[in-house]
Amino acid sequence: MSTFGYYRLAAAVPRVRVADVDFNTTELIAAAKQAAGQGAAIVTFPELCITSAGCADLFFQPALLKAAEEALTRFADETAELPLVSVVGLPLLLDDKLFNVAAVVQGGVVRGFVPKSVISNKRESYERRQFSPAAMLTCTEVAMFGNFFRVPIGTDLIFTVSDELTFGVEIGDDATALLPPSTRLAMQGARVILNPSAAVALAGRGEYTLCQVQARSGSCVAAYVHASAGVGETTQDGVCGGSAVLAVNGHVVGRNEPFARELSIVYADVDMQRLAAARLSEINFCDNLLLAEWPSPRRVCCSIEVPECDWRYAELPSRPFVPTAEKMVERCEEILNIQAAALAKRVECAYAKTLVIGVSGGLDSTLALTVCDRALKLLGRSNDCILAITMPGFGTTGRTYNNAVKMIKLLGCTFKEVNIKEACLLHFKDLDFDPALRTNTYENVQARERTKLLMNLANKTGGMVVGTGDLSEIALGWATYNGDHMSMYGVNCSIPKSLIRCLIEYVATQSEPELAAVLRDVNATPVSPELLPPSDDGKIDQKTEEILGPYDLHDFFLYHFIKYGAEPDKLRALALHAFAGEYDEVLIESTLRTFLRRFFTQQFKRTCVPDGPKVGTIALSPRGDWRMPTDVCGTLWTDYLK
């Protein structure tokens, strides 16, 4: 069985010689055994790899065609014991027409043939001279193995390895058709598309192929495996580069170095459950009317005992919300622009004279303040329109207070300070509450006092309150209901804690040295609501991540739970793999318990969150992104670790 839906896919570029069928078959068998030894469930070889793709008019020779069919039988026999599905290419003569086909081989048997649909008329590979397109096929089965076994043939075949792993095949230029076979195959249930190819290498073609594979995988919401013929092909009028590329739902997850002179195999561990969840939640194939016009596909069983996947070739970042180093600047700039543009529009629509924001010196309010700064630049207004307020309370430390004041002044905002201690003590008295008790009441009175001040100052100044709460807090309900939970516009509502740190660091790189130093110190400060008194040395004593667990873990769970519907045992296993050496099993499990419990019990806070801009594919707005009843019973998820 696979590990939580993960299967290892492989794209192989073997050594070949032109028309040397015996040599080529020996190389293919060796490559298949190597791929099986590495735990691959499927290996894809290049187009026409049994004969080589460059045989030209030799494809008309009966000797070559007979040798290719015998070689296919040999390949099937010698790979019969491998727990692997192999896809190899060869010419196949049927009804006096020659077809360029991919043979799907498993368990010592050819399970199906898929003919090429788009026969190229490119000058460097004029296939129309030798091959007929799939549309000219007049049969649905091929007799093989002494006519005792009939093999299905056609472009309508979907192969099933397991309930989770299904695949279809298109060949080479088929992917460039206006309506590629992969589109239909994906819409009819193929989660993997295999493309054996034999394209001649041209300047720029490698990058084009990479983009094409990436785009096809994204439009099909599938894994796409491309294996192209290598340098062993004829070089009479061109050379093949031997590219191997694997992509999953728009992301390249594996590629080789082209022009290798030896066997090249690229692997990727692909989560089929994740692809199924993405199709279910992100795109509904059933909405496409073309489905009703297409005939049902023929399904072919290729069941194998899939080796357990160790995720060695899995793309599983521990911080999935955080951009890669290559995309960091571009992505951070894009996110900040989305936030600023959204806030600027809201300011215009509300005719707001001021932006009222509470600045604590913590991560969230720091990011929100920088967004306010950007929004006013878009509107051509000065930062004195930002009414930035510090509201020291019983838990405020000198470090956060000083950072807040410095930021406000360095950004040129209107500064105001209101100490809330006296107001809170008066309210404790009204409640007959003993402030020596450090309960939720002690904390929430402070949070609501601050929100009351912000709202009333917005009324007084004709402004609007800019919310600072982030996606991680919204997911966990880590906010005081009708306290910091409430605002007039929440600019951070779809940005998790792990990403906020990156955004602040990016802003620091764009800032003057004095402001940059403050921003980096904010990033280095422990996350805290600062609602409980500090320690005797004046440092933060109430540390959120010591209470809830690391936000990096919570964000990881949130990503895989919301986006791909990962079940609790899978969340745990994924985290153990992604955070190996960083967090131990006990912490991961306890944090997962906290995440599941709080996610289901805190929906009532998410049901009435303020508006705010969506910046990524995951958000928890009840108006479109996450709809869940407040009174849901979450025991299916929360009880799994008991």
C-alpha positions in Angstrom: 0.0 0.0 0.0 1.1 3.6 -0.5 1.9 5.9 2.4 -1.1 8.3 2.9 -1.8 8.5 -0.8 1.9 9.0 -1.9 3.2 7.2 -5.0 6.6 7.4 -6.6 6.5 8.3 -10.3 9.6 8.1 -12.5 10.6 9.6 -15.9 13.5 7.6 -17.5 15.7 8.5 -20.4 17.7 5.3 -21.3 20.6 4.8 -23.7 19.5 3.8 -27.1 21.0 3.0 -30.5 19.2 3.7 -33.8 17.3 0.5 -34.9 19.3 -1.6 -32.4 16.2 -3.2 -30.9 18.1 -5.8 -28.8 20.4 -3.2 -27.2 17.5 -0.8 -26.6 15.3 -3.5 -24.9 18.2 -4.6 -22.7 18.6 -1.0 -21.5 14.9 -0.6 -21.0 14.7 -3.7 -18.8 17.7 -2.5 -16.7 16.2 0.9 -16.3 12.8 -0.6 -15.2 14.5 -2.8 -12.7 16.4 0.2 -11.3 13.2 2.3 -11.1 11.4 -0.6 -9.3 14.4 -0.9 -6.9 13.9 2.8 -6.0 10.2 2.1 -5.2 8.6 3.7 -8.3 5.0 2.7 -9.0 5.1 3.9 -12.7 8.1 4.6 -15.0 7.6 6.4 -18.3 10.1 5.9 -21.1 10.5 8.0 -24.3 8.5 7.8 -27.5 9.4 4.9 -29.8 12.2 3.9 -27.4 12.2 0.2 -28.3 13.4 1.0 -31.9 14.6 4.6 -31.3 12.6 7.4 -32.7 14.9 8.3 -35.6 14.5 5.2 -37.8 12.7 7.2 -40.5 11.8 5.0 -43.5 13.2 2.0 -41.7 9.8 2.0 -39.9 8.4 0.6 -43.2 10.7 -2.5 -42.9 8.9 -5.6 -41.7 12.0 -6.8 -40.0 12.1 -3.8 -37.7 8.4 -4.0 -36.9 8.6 -7.7 -36.1 11.7 -7.2 -33.9 9.8 -4.4 -32.0 6.9 -6.6 -31.3 9.2 -9.4 -30.1 11.1 -7.0 -28.0 7.9 -5.8 -26.3 7.1 -9.4 -25.4 10.7 -9.9 -24.0 10.3 -6.6 -22.0 7.0 -7.8 -20.6 8.5 -11.2 -19.7 11.6 -9.9 -18.0 9.8 -7.3 -16.0 6.9 -9.5 -15.0 8.0 -9.8 -11.3 8.5 -6.1 -10.8 5.9 -4.2 -8.7 5.9 -1.5 -11.4 3.9 -0.2 -14.4 6.1 0.6 -17.4 5.2 2.7 -20.4 7.4 2.1 -23.5 7.1 3.3 -27.1 7.2 1.3 -30.4 5.7 1.3 -33.9 2.7 -0.9 -34.4 1.3 -2.1 -37.7 -2.5 -2.4 -37.8 -4.8 -2.8 -40.8 -2.1 -1.6 -43.2 -1.4 1.5 -41.2 1.5 2.3 -39.0 0.9 3.8 -35.5 3.2 5.4 -33.0 2.0 3.8 -29.8 2.8 3.7 -26.1 2.5 0.3 -24.6 1.5 0.0 -20.9 3.2 -3.1 -19.5 2.6 -4.6 -16.1 2.8 -8.1 -14.6 4.3 -9.6 -17.7 1.4 -8.5 -19.8 0.7 -5.6 -22.2 -2.3 -3.9 -20.6 -3.0 -1.5 -23.3 -1.8 0.5 -26.3 -2.3 4.3 -26.7 -1.7 5.7 -30.2 -0.3 9.1 -30.9 -3.0 11.6 -32.0 -1.0 14.6 -33.4 1.4 13.4 -36.1 4.0 16.1 -36.6 4.8 17.8 -39.9 7.7 19.7 -38.4 10.7 19.7 -40.7 13.0 18.2 -38.1 10.7 15.2 -37.5 8.3 14.7 -40.4 6.3 11.8 -38.9 3.4 12.0 -41.4 5.6 10.1 -43.9 5.6 7.0 -41.7 2.8 7.2 -39.1 -1.0 7.6 -39.1 -2.8 9.6 -36.4 -5.0 7.9 -33.8 -8.1 9.1 -35.6 -7.4 6.6 -38.4 -7.6 3.6 -36.0 -10.3 1.2 -37.0 -10.1 -1.3 -34.1 -10.4 -1.2 -30.4 -8.3 -4.3 -29.6 -5.0 -5.9 -30.8 -4.3 -9.6 -30.8 -1.0 -10.5 -29.1 0.9 -13.4 -27.7 -0.2 -15.9 -30.4 -3.6 -14.4 -30.7 -4.6 -15.8 -27.3 -4.6 -12.3 -25.6 -6.4 -9.2 -26.9 -5.0 -5.9 -25.8 -7.2 -2.7 -25.8 -6.0 0.1 -28.0 -7.2 3.7 -28.2 -6.9 7.2 -26.8 -9.8 6.6 -24.4 -8.0 4.3 -22.0 -7.6 5.1 -18.3 -5.4 2.8 -16.4 -6.0 2.0 -12.7 -3.2 1.0 -10.4 -5.2 1.5 -7.3 -8.3 3.4 -6.1 -6.0 6.4 -5.7 -3.6 6.1 -8.7 -5.2 6.4 -12.1 -3.3 7.5 -15.3 -3.7 8.2 -19.0 -1.2 8.7 -21.8 -0.7 11.2 -24.5 2.4 11.2 -26.7 4.7 14.0 -27.7 2.9 16.7 -29.7 -0.4 15.5 -28.4 0.1 18.0 -25.6 0.1 20.9 -28.1 -3.3 20.1 -29.6 -6.1 22.7 -29.1 -7.9 20.1 -27.0 -5.2 17.7 -25.8 -6.1 14.1 -24.9 -4.9 14.9 -21.4 -7.8 17.3 -20.9 -10.4 14.6 -21.5 -8.4 12.0 -19.6 -8.1 14.2 -16.6 -11.7 15.2 -16.6 -12.7 11.5 -16.8 -10.6 10.6 -13.7 -6.9 10.2 -14.6 -4.9 11.8 -11.9 -1.6 11.2 -13.7 -0.8 12.0 -17.3 2.2 10.4 -18.9 3.9 11.9 -22.0 6.5 9.8 -23.8 8.2 12.2 -26.3 11.0 12.4 -28.8 11.4 16.1 -29.5 14.5 17.4 -31.2 16.4 19.8 -29.0 16.3 23.4 -30.2 17.5 26.6 -28.6 14.8 27.6 -26.1 12.8 24.4 -26.5 13.9 23.1 -23.1 12.4 26.1 -21.3 9.3 25.8 -23.5 8.9 22.1 -22.6 9.3 22.9 -18.9 6.6 25.6 -19.1 4.3 23.3 -21.1 4.6 20.4 -18.6 4.0 22.8 -15.7 1.0 24.4 -17.4 -0.6 21.0 -18.5 -0.3 19.7 -14.9 -2.0 22.8 -13.6 -4.8 22.9 -16.1 -5.5 19.2 -15.6 -5.0 19.4 -11.8 -2.9 16.3 -12.2 0.6 15.0 -12.0 2.3 15.2 -15.4 5.3 13.0 -16.3 7.3 13.9 -19.5 10.2 11.7 -20.7 11.9 12.6 -24.0 14.4 10.8 -26.2 18.1 11.3 -25.5 21.3 11.8 -27.3 21.5 8.2 -28.5 19.0 9.1 -31.2 20.2 10.0 -34.6 22.0 13.3 -35.0 21.8 13.4 -38.8 19.7 16.6 -38.8 19.2 17.4 -35.1 19.8 16.0 -31.7 17.4 14.9 -28.9 18.1 16.4 -25.5 16.7 13.7 -23.2 14.7 15.9 -21.0 12.7 14.4 -18.1 10.3 16.6 -16.2 7.7 15.9 -13.5 5.1 18.5 -12.4 2.2 18.4 -10.0 -0.8 20.8 -10.3 1.3 23.6 -11.8 4.5 23.0 -9.8 7.7 21.4 -11.2 8.8 18.8 -8.7 11.5 17.1 -10.6 13.7 17.5 -13.7 17.0 16.1 -15.0 20.1 17.6 -16.6 19.5 17.2 -20.3 22.1 15.7 -22.8 23.1 13.0 -20.4 25.0 10.2 -22.1 24.0 7.5 -19.5 20.7 6.4 -18.1 18.8 9.3 -16.4 15.9 8.7 -14.1 14.0 11.4 -12.3 11.7 10.5 -9.4 8.9 12.4 -7.6 6.7 11.3 -4.7 3.2 12.5 -5.5 0.2 12.7 -3.2 -2.8 11.4 -5.1 -5.1 12.1 -2.2 -4.0 15.7 -2.4 -4.8 15.9 -6.1 -8.2 14.4 -5.5 -8.9 17.0 -2.8 -7.8 19.8 -5.0 -10.1 18.6 -7.8 -13.0 18.4 -5.4 -12.5 21.8 -3.7 -10.9 23.9 -6.4 -12.5 22.8 -9.6 -15.5 20.8 -10.5 -15.0 18.8 -13.7 -18.7 17.9 -13.7 -19.5 21.5 -14.6 -18.0 21.1 -18.0 -20.6 20.3 -20.7 -18.1 18.5 -22.9 -18.2 15.6 -20.5 -21.7 14.8 -21.5 -20.6 14.7 -25.2 -17.6 12.4 -24.7 -18.1 8.6 -24.6 -17.2 7.0 -21.3 -13.5 5.9 -21.1 -12.4 2.3 -21.1 -10.8 1.4 -17.8 -7.9 -1.0 -17.6 -6.7 -2.6 -14.4 -2.9 -2.5 -13.7 -3.1 -3.4 -10.0 0.3 -3.8 -8.3 1.6 -4.2 -4.8 2.8 -0.7 -4.4 5.9 -0.4 -2.3 5.7 1.9 0.8 6.7 5.4 -0.1 9.4 7.0 2.1 8.7 10.5 0.8 12.4 10.9 -0.2 11.3 12.6 -3.4 8.3 14.5 -2.0 7.9 18.2 -2.2 6.9 18.8 1.4 8.1 22.2 2.7 7.7 22.7 6.5 6.4 26.2 5.9 4.1 25.9 2.9 2.9 29.5 3.2 6.4 31.0 2.9 7.7 31.7 -0.6 10.9 30.1 -1.8 14.0 32.2 -1.8 13.8 32.6 -5.5 10.3 34.0 -5.3 10.6 35.8 -2.0 10.9 39.4 -3.2 8.3 39.0 -5.9 5.8 37.3 -3.7 6.2 39.7 -0.7 5.8 42.7 -2.9 2.7 41.2 -4.5 1.1 40.4 -1.1 1.8 43.9 0.3 0.4 45.4 -2.9 -2.8 43.4 -2.5 -3.2 44.5 1.1 -2.5 48.1 0.4 -4.8 48.3 -2.7 -7.6 46.7 -0.7 -7.3 49.1 2.2 -7.0 52.1 -0.1 -10.2 51.1 -1.8 -12.0 50.7 1.5 -10.7 54.1 2.7 -12.2 55.7 -0.5 -15.5 53.9 -0.2 -15.8 54.7 3.5 -14.7 58.4 3.0 -12.4 57.8 6.0 -10.5 60.7 7.2 -8.2 58.7 9.4 -6.9 55.1 9.8 -7.1 54.2 13.4 -4.8 51.3 14.5 -3.6 49.9 17.8 0.1 49.3 17.7 1.5 46.9 20.2 5.0 46.3 19.0 4.0 42.8 18.0 4.1 41.1 14.6 0.5 41.7 13.5 0.1 45.3 14.3 3.6 46.0 12.8 2.5 44.5 9.4 -0.8 46.3 9.5 0.9 49.6 10.2 3.2 49.1 7.1 0.1 48.3 5.0 -1.5 51.6 6.2 1.7 53.4 5.1 1.5 51.8 1.6 -2.2 52.4 1.2 -1.9 56.2 2.0 0.9 56.4 -0.5 -1.4 55.0 -3.1 -4.0 57.6 -2.2 -1.5 60.4 -2.2 -2.1 61.2 1.4 0.3 61.9 4.3 0.8 59.5 7.2 -0.5 62.0 9.7 -3.9 60.5 8.6 -2.8 57.3 10.5 -3.9 57.6 14.1 -1.5 55.1 15.7 -2.3 54.3 19.3 -0.3 52.5 22.0 -2.4 51.3 24.9 -0.2 50.0 27.6 -1.8 47.5 30.0 -0.8 45.1 32.8 1.3 42.9 30.5 3.0 45.5 28.3 6.8 45.3 28.4 9.4 48.0 27.7 10.6 46.1 24.6 7.3 46.1 22.7 6.3 49.5 23.9 9.5 51.1 22.8 9.4 49.4 19.4 5.8 50.5 18.9 6.6 54.2 19.7 9.7 54.1 17.5 7.8 52.7 14.5 5.0 55.2 14.8 7.3 58.1 14.9 9.7 56.9 12.2 6.7 56.4 9.8 5.4 59.9 10.6 2.0 58.8 11.9 -0.1 60.7 14.4 0.9 59.3 17.8 -1.4 58.8 20.7 -1.0 56.9 24.0 -3.8 55.8 26.3 -2.9 53.7 29.4 -5.8 51.3 29.9 -4.9 50.2 33.4 -7.1 52.6 35.3 -10.1 52.0 33.0 -9.7 48.2 33.4 -9.5 48.4 37.2 -12.7 50.5 37.2 -14.4 47.8 35.0 -13.1 45.1 37.3 -14.9 46.9 40.1 -18.1 47.1 38.1 -17.9 43.4 37.6 -17.1 42.6 41.2 -14.0 40.9 39.8 -10.8 40.4 41.8 -7.9 41.4 39.5 -5.6 39.1 41.4 -7.3 36.3 39.6 -5.5 35.8 36.2 -8.5 34.4 34.4 -10.0 35.0 30.9 -11.9 37.9 32.4 -8.7 39.6 33.5 -7.3 39.3 29.9 -10.5 40.0 27.9 -11.4 43.1 29.8 -8.1 44.6 28.5 -8.6 43.4 24.9 -12.2 44.8 24.8 -11.1 48.1 26.5 -8.6 48.6 23.7 -11.2 47.8 21.0 -13.6 50.2 22.6 -11.0 53.0 22.5 -10.2 52.3 18.8 -13.8 52.3 17.7 -14.7 55.4 19.6 -11.6 57.3 18.3 -12.6 56.3 14.8 -16.0 57.8 15.4 -14.5 60.9 16.8 -12.0 61.4 13.9 -14.2 60.3 11.0 -12.0 57.3 10.5 -12.0 53.5 10.4 -10.4 50.9 12.6 -7.8 48.8 10.8 -7.8 45.2 12.2 -4.5 43.4 12.9 -5.6 39.8 13.5 -4.0 37.2 11.2 -5.1 33.9 9.6 -3.3 31.7 12.3 -5.2 33.5 15.1 -8.5 33.2 13.2 -8.0 29.5 12.6 -7.3 28.9 16.3 -9.8 31.5 17.6 -6.9 33.1 19.5 -8.6 36.4 19.9 -11.0 38.0 22.3 -14.6 37.9 20.9 -15.6 41.5 20.2 -12.2 42.5 21.3 -9.2 42.3 19.0 -11.5 39.9 17.0 -13.3 43.0 15.7 -12.4 45.9 13.4 -13.7 47.7 10.4 -11.3 46.1 8.0 -8.9 43.2 8.6 -5.9 43.6 6.3 -4.1 40.5 7.8 -7.0 38.2 7.7 -5.6 35.7 5.2 -1.9 35.9 6.2 -0.6 33.3 8.7 2.0 34.0 11.3 4.8 32.2 9.5 4.3 34.5 6.4 4.0 37.7 8.5 7.6 37.3 9.7 8.7 37.0 6.1 6.8 40.1 5.1 8.2 42.2 8.0 11.7 41.1 7.1 11.1 42.1 3.5 9.8 45.5 4.6 13.0 45.8 6.7 15.2 45.3 3.7 13.3 48.2 1.9 13.5 50.5 4.9 16.0 53.0 6.4 18.5 51.4 8.9 16.8 52.8 12.0 13.3 51.5 11.0 14.8 48.2 9.7 16.4 47.6 13.1 13.1 48.1 14.9 11.3 45.8 12.4 13.9 43.0 12.9 13.6 43.3 16.7 9.8 42.9 16.4 10.4 39.8 14.4 12.7 38.5 17.2 10.3 39.2 20.0 8.3 36.3 21.4 4.7 36.3 20.2 2.4 37.4 23.1 -0.9 39.1 23.7 0.8 40.7 26.7 -2.4 40.5 28.8 -0.6 39.0 31.9 2.0 40.8 33.9 5.7 40.4 32.7 8.3 38.4 34.6 10.2 40.0 37.5 13.0 41.1 35.0 10.4 42.9 32.9 10.4 40.4 30.0 7.4 38.8 28.4 6.1 36.0 30.5 3.0 35.1 28.6 4.3 33.4 25.4 1.7 32.3 23.0 3.7 29.5 21.4 4.4 28.0 24.8 0.6 27.8 25.3 -0.6 26.7 21.9 2.5 25.2 20.3 4.6 26.6 17.5 2.8 28.7 14.9 4.9 27.0 12.2 3.2 23.7 13.2 -0.3 25.3 13.3 0.2 26.9 9.9 1.4 23.6 8.5 -1.7 21.8 9.8 -3.9 24.5 8.6 -2.5 24.4 5.0 -2.9 20.7 4.6 -6.2 20.4 6.4 -8.0 23.3 4.5 -6.4 23.0 1.1 -6.2 19.2 0.8 -8.4 17.7 3.4 -5.6 15.8 5.1 -7.0 13.6 7.9 -5.5 13.8 11.4 -3.2 10.8 11.1 -1.9 12.1 7.8 -1.3 15.6 9.3 0.7 14.0 12.1 2.8 11.9 9.6 3.4 14.8 7.3 4.6 17.0 10.1 6.9 14.3 11.5 8.5 14.2 8.1 8.6 17.9 7.3 9.8 18.9 10.8 12.2 16.0 11.4 15.1 17.3 13.6 13.3 20.5 14.4 10.3 19.5 16.6 9.9 16.2 18.4 7.0 13.8 18.1 5.5 14.8 21.5 5.4 18.5 20.6 4.0 17.8 17.1 1.2 15.5 18.5 0.2 17.9 21.3 0.1 20.8 18.9 -2.0 18.9 16.5 -4.4 18.1 19.3 -4.6 21.8 20.1 -5.1 22.7 16.5 -8.0 20.3 15.9 -9.7 21.1 19.1 -9.6 24.9 18.7 -10.3 24.8 15.0 -13.7 23.2 15.5 -14.7 24.9 18.8 -13.9 28.5 17.6 -15.9 28.6 14.4 -18.3 31.0 16.2 -15.6 33.7 16.0 -15.0 33.1 12.3 -18.7 33.3 11.5 -18.7 37.1 12.1 -15.2 38.3 11.2 -14.8 41.6 9.5 -14.1 42.0 5.8 -10.5 41.7 4.6 -8.5 40.9 1.5 -7.7 37.4 0.4 -4.1 37.1 -0.7 -3.6 33.3 -1.1 -5.6 30.2 -1.9 -6.4 29.7 1.8 -8.7 32.0 3.8 -11.4 31.5 6.4 -13.9 34.1 5.5 -17.4 32.7 6.1 -18.6 34.6 3.1 -16.9 32.4 0.5 -13.8 30.6 1.7 -14.8 28.4 4.6 -18.4 27.7 5.5 -18.9 25.5 8.5 -21.8 25.5 11.0 -20.9 27.0 14.4 -22.4 24.1 16.2 -20.6 21.4 14.2 -19.5 18.2 15.9 -15.8 17.7 15.3 -15.3 14.5 17.1 -14.4 12.6 13.9 -11.3 14.7 13.8 -10.6 15.6 17.5 -11.0 12.1 18.9 -8.5 10.3 16.6 -5.6 10.7 19.0 -7.4 9.5 22.1 
